[in-house]
C-alpha cells in the first residue's frame, strides 16, 4: 500500500510540474522595444559596420532574427507616431513633435491586456515645437497607456535642457535634479532596469518602450570617453564622438539584457532593437560594402532602412537572417499577437511578424507603402511603394534600389518582369490616393477624423 501511494503521489507531482510548465509556456511574453535615435542600418556590426563597436547588439543578431529589410520613416516623429499606432502617417501624423491624444497606442493595448507598462527616453510628442494644445500635460504618457515614465522633452523644450550631460528629465510628473555629472542615457537605462527588477517574477508581464536619445546630435562625449573627465569638454561637439555614442548605445543594450537574465525573464521576453530613421548626414560610416553617408530625412533607402534585430528565446528556435520586408506598421500587430489581443481590439495598416520569428513563414509583406509628410525641415513630401529591390514614387520615377542605391538613374527601359512590378506598385499607389489624396496631406493639412 505504501509503495502504491508513493507511486500515485509521484505521478501526481509529475503531472503538476508538467501542467505548470505548459502554463508557463503559454504565458504572455514580456516585451522590450529599444529604438535608437538617428541610427541607420549601416551602423551595426552585424549589418556590415567595421567602424563602431556593437558586440551586444551583434550577439542578439547571432542568436535571434536579423531583418535586412526593415524600414521606418525617414524622420523621427513620423516614425514614432507610426510605430506606436501601427498606422500610415496620413491617418494621424498632424504635426512634428505631436501625437493627438485621441490616438490608440501599443501602450494602451498592452495595459488593457494586463501588462505593466513603462516608457523611458525621448518623448517629444506633446506638441512643444508649435505650441499644440496640451503641450504642458505631464499626464500624457499615462493617457497613452504607460504606468510609469522617465522622459526627455515631455513638457520642456530642447532649449530649456539637453539630453546628455546635465539632462533635463521628467519622471512620473516631476523634474529630476540636474547635474553636469548626470548622463541622460544612463538615467533612462537605469529606469528601465529598475522597472524590470520591480516587476520580475510577477504574474503580470511587462512592456517597456525605450525610445533612446542616443545617437542623435549633438555629438558629444559619453562617460566612457576620455574627454568626460574634463567637465568643460562634456559639451564639446564633434562627429568624432559618434563612435563613442554608438559604443554607449551597445553598452545599454547589454545592461538591459543582463538584468533580464539575472531576473529569469530573458527567455520569455520579446526583445527588439531598431532605430527611428537613417543616420545624420554629417556621419559617414565605414562598412564591408564601402563608405555610407547618413541620409536622415531623405526618401532614399538610406533615410529609412534601419537595424532590426529580434530575440525571443522561447519562440525563436534557430538563428535567422531574413530578407522579409517589414515596416513600422508591423510592430503593433506583432505585439498584439504575442500578447493574445484579438484583432477586433485594434486598427492597423500592418501585419504581425511573429510567424517569421517562429519559422512558420519566410515572407511578410510583398511590398510596403510609405507616406512621408515630414512637416519639418526642407525635406520633400512624397509617397512610394517598394520591395527589397525596386521602388516606385508617386511621380512615376521607378528605381532598382539594389543596384542604384542613391536613386540617381530612374529606369526607362523595363523588362517584362519590371513592367508587371511597376504596374502592381502603381495600383497600390492608386488605392492609397483614393483613401487620402496626397494633395490633402500637405504641410498645412490637419486631420480631423
C-alpha positions as CSV (number, residue, x, y, z in Angstrom):
1,X,0.0,0.0,0.0
2,X,2.8,2.4,0.9
3,X,4.6,1.7,-2.4
4,X,1.3,2.3,-4.4
5,X,0.7,5.6,-2.5
6,X,4.2,6.7,-3.2
7,X,3.7,5.8,-6.9
8,X,0.5,7.8,-7.2
9,X,2.0,10.8,-5.3
10,X,5.0,10.8,-7.7
11,X,2.7,10.6,-10.7
12,X,0.6,13.5,-9.4
13,X,3.7,15.6,-8.8
14,X,4.9,14.9,-12.3
15,X,1.5,15.9,-13.7
16,X,1.6,19.1,-11.7
17,X,5.0,20.0,-12.9
18,X,4.1,19.3,-16.5
19,X,0.9,21.4,-16.2
20,X,2.9,24.3,-14.6
21,X,5.4,24.0,-17.4
22,X,2.7,24.2,-20.1
23,X,1.0,27.2,-18.3
24,X,4.4,29.0,-18.2
25,X,5.0,28.3,-21.9
26,X,1.6,29.9,-22.7
27,X,2.2,33.0,-20.6
28,X,2.2,36.3,-22.3
29,X,5.8,37.3,-23.0
30,X,7.4,40.4,-21.7
31,X,8.1,42.9,-24.5
32,X,11.1,45.2,-24.6
33,X,11.4,47.6,-27.6
34,X,14.5,49.7,-27.8
35,X,14.6,52.2,-30.6
36,X,17.8,54.2,-31.2
37,X,17.6,57.8,-32.5
38,X,19.2,58.5,-35.9
39,X,20.9,55.2,-36.4
40,X,20.9,53.8,-39.9
41,X,21.2,50.1,-40.9
42,X,24.9,50.5,-41.7
43,X,25.9,51.3,-38.1
44,X,25.7,47.8,-36.6
45,X,28.5,45.3,-36.9
46,X,26.0,42.5,-37.8
47,X,25.0,44.7,-40.7
48,X,28.5,45.2,-42.0
49,X,29.9,48.1,-39.9
50,X,33.6,47.9,-39.4
51,X,33.9,51.3,-37.6
52,X,31.7,51.0,-34.5
53,X,31.8,48.6,-31.5
54,X,28.4,46.9,-31.1
55,X,29.2,43.5,-29.6
56,X,26.0,43.2,-27.5
57,X,23.7,44.0,-30.4
58,X,25.7,41.7,-32.7
59,X,25.2,38.8,-30.2
60,X,21.5,39.5,-30.3
61,X,21.6,39.0,-34.1
62,X,23.8,35.9,-33.8
63,X,21.2,34.2,-31.6
64,X,18.0,35.7,-32.8
65,X,16.5,37.1,-36.0
66,X,18.1,39.8,-38.1
67,X,16.0,41.6,-40.7
68,X,17.8,43.1,-43.6
69,X,14.7,44.8,-45.0
70,X,13.3,46.8,-42.0
71,X,12.0,50.3,-42.8
72,X,11.0,53.1,-40.6
73,X,10.0,56.6,-41.7
74,X,12.9,58.9,-42.8
75,X,12.3,61.3,-39.8
76,X,11.8,60.8,-36.1
77,X,8.2,62.0,-35.2
78,X,6.7,60.3,-38.3
79,X,8.4,57.1,-37.2
80,X,7.3,57.5,-33.6
81,X,3.7,58.1,-34.5
82,X,3.7,55.2,-36.9
83,X,5.3,52.6,-34.6
84,X,3.1,53.5,-31.7
85,X,-0.2,53.4,-33.6
86,X,0.5,50.9,-36.4
87,X,-1.0,53.2,-39.0
88,X,0.2,55.1,-42.0
89,X,1.2,58.7,-41.4
90,X,-1.6,60.1,-43.4
91,X,-4.1,58.8,-40.8
92,X,-2.7,60.5,-37.7
93,X,0.5,62.4,-38.2
94,X,-0.6,66.0,-37.7
95,X,2.5,67.9,-36.7
96,X,6.1,67.5,-35.9
97,X,6.6,66.5,-32.3
98,X,3.0,65.8,-31.7
99,X,0.7,62.8,-31.2
100,X,-3.0,63.6,-30.9
101,X,-4.4,62.3,-27.6
102,X,-7.3,60.7,-29.5
103,X,-5.0,58.0,-30.9
104,X,-4.7,54.5,-29.5
105,X,-1.1,53.3,-29.0
106,X,0.5,50.0,-28.2
107,X,0.9,51.3,-24.7
108,X,-2.9,51.5,-24.3
109,X,-3.3,48.0,-25.8
110,X,-0.6,46.4,-23.7
111,X,-2.0,47.9,-20.5
112,X,-5.5,46.7,-21.4
113,X,-4.1,43.3,-21.9
114,X,-2.8,43.2,-18.4
115,X,0.8,44.3,-18.8
116,X,2.7,46.6,-16.5
117,X,3.9,49.3,-18.9
118,X,6.8,51.7,-19.0
119,X,8.3,54.3,-21.3
120,X,11.7,55.8,-20.9
121,X,13.9,58.0,-23.1
122,X,12.7,60.5,-25.7
123,X,9.1,61.7,-25.7
124,X,8.8,64.7,-28.0
125,X,5.1,64.1,-28.6
126,X,3.3,66.8,-26.6
127,X,3.4,69.4,-29.3
128,X,6.1,71.7,-27.9
129,X,7.5,72.7,-31.2
130,X,4.4,74.5,-32.5
131,X,2.6,75.0,-29.2
132,X,-0.1,72.4,-29.8
133,X,-2.9,72.1,-27.3
134,X,-2.0,70.4,-24.0
135,X,1.8,70.6,-24.5
136,X,2.3,71.1,-20.8
137,X,0.3,68.0,-19.9
138,X,2.7,65.8,-17.8
139,X,0.0,63.1,-17.7
140,X,0.1,62.5,-21.4
141,X,2.3,59.3,-21.2
142,X,-0.3,57.9,-18.7
143,X,-3.0,58.7,-21.2
144,X,-1.2,56.7,-23.9
145,X,-1.1,53.6,-21.6
146,X,2.2,53.8,-19.7
147,X,2.1,53.2,-16.0
148,X,5.4,54.9,-15.4
149,X,7.7,57.1,-17.4
150,X,11.1,58.8,-17.4
151,X,11.4,61.2,-20.3
152,X,13.2,64.0,-22.0
153,X,11.2,66.7,-23.9
154,X,7.9,65.9,-22.3
155,X,6.9,69.5,-21.3
156,X,10.3,71.2,-21.6
157,X,11.8,72.3,-24.9
158,X,15.3,71.4,-26.0
159,X,16.3,75.0,-25.4
160,X,15.5,74.5,-21.7
161,X,17.7,71.5,-21.3
162,X,19.6,68.9,-23.4
163,X,19.5,65.1,-23.1
164,X,23.1,64.1,-22.4
165,X,25.3,65.8,-19.7
166,X,23.1,67.8,-17.2
167,X,20.0,66.3,-18.8
168,X,16.6,67.8,-18.1
169,X,14.4,64.8,-17.4
170,X,10.8,64.5,-16.1
171,X,10.0,61.3,-14.3
172,X,6.4,60.4,-13.3
173,X,5.3,64.0,-13.2
174,X,8.4,65.6,-11.5
175,X,11.6,67.1,-12.9
176,X,14.7,65.2,-11.7
177,X,17.5,67.2,-10.1
178,X,20.1,68.3,-12.7
179,X,23.8,67.9,-12.5
180,X,26.7,68.0,-15.0
181,X,27.7,64.6,-13.7
182,X,24.3,63.0,-14.7
183,X,24.2,61.4,-18.1
184,X,20.7,61.2,-19.5
185,X,21.0,57.9,-21.4
186,X,22.2,56.2,-18.3
187,X,19.3,57.6,-16.3
188,X,16.9,56.2,-18.8
189,X,18.6,52.8,-18.9
190,X,18.6,52.5,-15.1
191,X,14.9,53.4,-15.0
192,X,14.1,50.5,-17.4
193,X,16.3,48.1,-15.4
194,X,14.6,49.2,-12.1
195,X,11.2,48.6,-13.8
196,X,12.3,45.1,-14.8
197,X,13.5,44.2,-11.3
198,X,10.3,45.6,-9.7
199,X,8.1,43.5,-12.0
200,X,10.2,40.4,-12.4
201,X,8.5,37.2,-11.1
202,X,5.1,38.9,-11.1
203,X,2.1,37.3,-12.7
204,X,1.8,40.4,-14.8
205,X,4.1,40.5,-17.8
206,X,5.8,43.9,-18.6
207,X,6.1,46.1,-21.6
208,X,9.0,48.5,-21.9
209,X,9.3,51.0,-24.7
210,X,12.7,52.7,-24.8
211,X,13.0,55.3,-27.5
212,X,16.6,56.2,-26.9
213,X,18.2,59.7,-27.1
214,X,21.4,58.2,-28.5
215,X,22.8,58.6,-31.1
216,X,21.2,61.9,-32.1
217,X,23.3,65.1,-32.3
218,X,24.8,67.0,-30.7
219,X,27.7,64.5,-31.0
220,X,29.4,64.9,-27.6
221,X,31.4,62.8,-25.2
222,X,29.9,59.9,-23.1
223,X,31.0,59.0,-19.6
224,X,33.2,56.4,-21.3
225,X,35.0,59.0,-23.4
226,X,38.4,60.2,-22.0
227,X,37.2,63.8,-22.5
228,X,34.4,63.3,-20.0
229,X,36.9,63.6,-17.2
230,X,37.1,67.3,-18.0
231,X,33.7,68.9,-17.2
232,X,34.3,71.7,-19.7
233,X,34.6,69.2,-22.5
234,X,31.4,67.3,-21.9
235,X,29.5,69.7,-24.2
236,X,32.2,69.6,-26.9
237,X,30.6,68.9,-30.3
238,X,32.4,66.8,-32.8
239,X,31.3,64.0,-35.2
240,X,34.3,62.0,-33.8
241,X,32.2,61.3,-30.7
242,X,29.6,59.4,-32.8
243,X,31.7,56.2,-32.3
244,X,31.6,56.7,-28.5
245,X,27.9,57.2,-28.6
246,X,27.4,54.1,-30.7
247,X,29.5,52.1,-28.1
248,X,27.4,53.5,-25.2
249,X,24.2,52.5,-27.0
250,X,25.5,49.0,-27.3
251,X,26.6,49.1,-23.6
252,X,23.0,50.0,-22.6
253,X,21.6,47.1,-24.6
254,X,23.9,44.8,-22.8
255,X,22.9,46.2,-19.5
256,X,19.2,45.6,-20.0
257,X,19.8,42.1,-21.4
258,X,21.9,41.3,-18.3
259,X,19.2,42.5,-15.9
260,X,16.5,40.4,-17.7
261,X,18.8,37.3,-17.4
262,X,19.6,37.9,-13.8
263,X,15.8,38.1,-13.0
264,X,15.0,34.9,-15.1
265,X,12.9,37.0,-17.5
266,X,15.1,36.7,-20.6
267,X,13.8,33.5,-22.2
268,X,10.2,34.7,-22.4
269,X,11.0,38.3,-23.4
270,X,10.3,39.5,-27.0
271,X,13.3,41.9,-27.2
272,X,13.7,44.2,-30.2
273,X,16.4,46.6,-31.2
274,X,15.7,49.0,-34.0
275,X,16.0,52.8,-34.9
276,X,13.7,55.6,-35.9
277,X,15.4,56.7,-39.1
278,X,18.7,56.9,-41.0
279,X,21.9,58.3,-39.7
280,X,22.6,62.0,-39.6
281,X,24.0,63.2,-42.9
282,X,27.2,64.5,-41.2
283,X,28.1,60.9,-40.4
284,X,30.0,58.8,-42.9
285,X,30.4,55.2,-41.8
286,X,32.9,52.5,-43.0
287,X,31.3,49.2,-43.8
288,X,32.3,45.9,-45.6
289,X,30.5,47.3,-48.7
290,X,32.1,50.7,-48.7
291,X,31.5,54.2,-47.2
292,X,27.9,55.0,-46.3
293,X,26.8,58.6,-45.8
294,X,23.8,59.1,-43.5
295,X,20.6,60.2,-45.1
296,X,18.2,61.1,-42.3
297,X,15.2,62.9,-43.7
298,X,15.7,61.8,-47.3
299,X,13.5,59.4,-49.2
300,X,16.3,57.2,-50.5
301,X,16.6,53.9,-48.6
302,X,19.4,55.1,-46.5
303,X,17.0,57.5,-45.0
304,X,14.7,54.9,-43.5
305,X,16.4,51.5,-43.7
306,X,17.2,50.7,-40.1
307,X,18.6,48.0,-37.9
308,X,16.0,45.4,-36.9
309,X,17.1,42.6,-34.6
310,X,14.8,40.4,-32.5
311,X,15.4,38.0,-29.7
312,X,12.8,35.7,-28.1
313,X,14.5,32.5,-26.9
314,X,11.3,30.6,-26.1
315,X,9.9,31.1,-29.6
316,X,12.9,31.6,-31.8
317,X,14.4,28.1,-32.1
318,X,17.2,28.9,-34.6
319,X,19.1,32.0,-35.6
320,X,18.0,33.6,-38.8
321,X,18.9,36.4,-41.2
322,X,15.9,37.2,-43.3
323,X,15.0,39.5,-46.1
324,X,11.4,39.5,-45.1
325,X,10.1,43.0,-45.8
326,X,9.0,44.9,-42.6
327,X,7.7,48.4,-41.9
328,X,6.9,50.3,-38.7
329,X,3.2,49.5,-39.2
330,X,4.0,45.9,-38.3
331,X,5.2,46.3,-34.7
332,X,1.8,47.0,-33.1
333,X,0.0,43.9,-34.6
334,X,3.1,41.8,-33.7
335,X,2.9,42.9,-30.1
336,X,-0.9,42.2,-30.1
337,X,-0.4,38.7,-31.4
338,X,2.3,37.9,-28.9
339,X,0.1,39.2,-26.1
340,X,-3.0,37.4,-27.3
341,X,-5.0,40.6,-28.1
342,X,-7.9,39.9,-30.6
343,X,-7.7,41.6,-34.0
344,X,-11.0,43.4,-33.4
345,X,-9.5,45.3,-30.5
346,X,-7.2,47.4,-32.6
347,X,-6.8,49.1,-36.0
348,X,-3.6,48.7,-38.1
349,X,-2.1,49.1,-41.5
350,X,0.5,46.4,-40.7
351,X,0.8,42.6,-40.2
352,X,2.3,40.6,-37.4
353,X,5.8,39.3,-38.0
354,X,5.5,36.7,-35.2
355,X,5.2,33.9,-37.9
356,X,8.6,34.9,-39.3
357,X,10.2,34.8,-35.8
358,X,8.8,31.3,-35.1
359,X,9.7,29.9,-38.6
360,X,6.1,29.4,-39.7
361,X,6.6,31.6,-42.7
362,X,9.5,33.1,-44.6
363,X,7.9,36.2,-46.2
364,X,5.9,39.0,-44.6
365,X,4.9,41.9,-47.0
366,X,5.3,41.6,-50.7
367,X,5.7,45.4,-50.8
368,X,5.3,48.3,-48.4
369,X,3.8,51.7,-48.8
370,X,5.4,54.8,-47.3
371,X,3.6,58.1,-47.0
372,X,6.1,60.8,-45.9
373,X,4.9,64.2,-44.8
374,X,7.8,65.5,-42.7
375,X,6.3,68.8,-41.6
376,X,9.8,69.7,-40.5
377,X,12.9,71.0,-42.3
378,X,13.3,71.2,-46.0
379,X,12.6,67.6,-47.0
380,X,10.2,66.8,-49.7
381,X,6.7,65.3,-49.1
382,X,6.3,62.1,-51.0
383,X,4.7,58.7,-51.4
384,X,6.2,55.5,-52.7
385,X,5.8,51.7,-52.8
386,X,8.8,49.5,-52.5
387,X,10.1,46.0,-52.0
388,X,13.6,44.9,-51.2
389,X,14.8,45.7,-54.8
390,X,12.5,48.2,-56.5
391,X,10.8,51.5,-55.6
392,X,8.1,53.5,-57.4
393,X,7.4,57.1,-56.4
394,X,4.0,58.9,-57.0
395,X,5.6,61.0,-59.8
396,X,6.3,57.8,-61.8
397,X,10.1,57.5,-61.1
398,X,10.9,53.8,-60.8
399,X,14.3,52.6,-59.4
400,X,16.2,49.4,-58.9
401,X,17.4,50.4,-55.5
402,X,19.5,47.3,-55.1
403,X,21.8,48.5,-58.0
404,X,21.1,52.2,-57.8
405,X,21.4,52.9,-54.1
406,X,21.3,56.7,-54.3
407,X,18.5,56.6,-56.8
408,X,20.3,58.6,-59.5
409,X,19.0,56.8,-62.6
410,X,15.3,56.1,-62.9
411,X,14.6,53.0,-65.0
412,X,13.4,53.7,-68.5
413,X,13.8,50.5,-70.5
414,X,11.9,47.9,-68.4
415,X,12.0,44.1,-68.7
416,X,8.6,42.3,-68.7
417,X,9.1,41.4,-65.1
418,X,9.8,45.1,-64.2
419,X,6.8,46.3,-66.2
420,X,4.5,44.0,-64.2
421,X,6.0,45.0,-60.9
422,X,5.7,48.7,-61.8
423,X,2.0,48.2,-62.7
424,X,1.4,46.4,-59.4
425,X,3.1,49.2,-57.4
426,X,1.1,51.8,-59.3
427,X,-2.2,50.1,-58.4
428,X,-1.1,50.2,-54.8
429,X,-0.4,53.9,-55.0
430,X,-3.8,54.5,-56.7
431,X,-5.6,52.7,-53.9
432,X,-3.9,54.9,-51.3
433,X,-4.8,58.0,-53.4
434,X,-8.4,57.0,-53.1
435,X,-8.1,56.6,-49.4
436,X,-6.5,60.0,-48.7
437,X,-5.3,62.1,-51.7
438,X,-1.7,63.1,-51.4
439,X,-2.7,66.8,-52.0
440,X,-4.8,66.8,-48.9
441,X,-1.9,65.8,-46.6
442,X,0.5,68.6,-47.3
443,X,2.2,70.9,-44.8
444,X,-0.9,72.9,-43.9
445,X,-3.4,70.0,-43.8
446,X,-4.7,68.9,-40.4
447,X,-6.5,65.6,-39.9
448,X,-10.0,65.9,-38.5
449,X,-11.1,62.3,-38.3
